[in-house]
Amino acid sequence: MEQCNTGLPEFKIANLFEDIETLKMVQSVAIKILSDDPKLEKDKNKLLKELIKEKFMKRIEI
């Protein structure tokens, strides 16, 4: 996979048949994080918030 500016690999499109367990696990983790800190304002989630903003703000066209 190609690396992006953040050092994280670019997202691949998931194969629902092969990746369903991983997708369920990631969904569960995301739900737990957001239920504990909906705006990602806690210190432990600030980097995650910045990475999300960096990754997706460039792709949103208004």
Sequence and secondary structure as in RCSB ss.txt:
>XXXX:A:sequence
MEQCNTGLPEFKIANLFEDIETLKMVQSVAIKILSDDPKLEKDKNKLLKELIKEKFMKRIEI
>XXXX:A:secstr
  B TTSSB      HHHHHHHHHHHHHHHHHHHHH TT  SHHHHHHHHHHHHHHGGG   
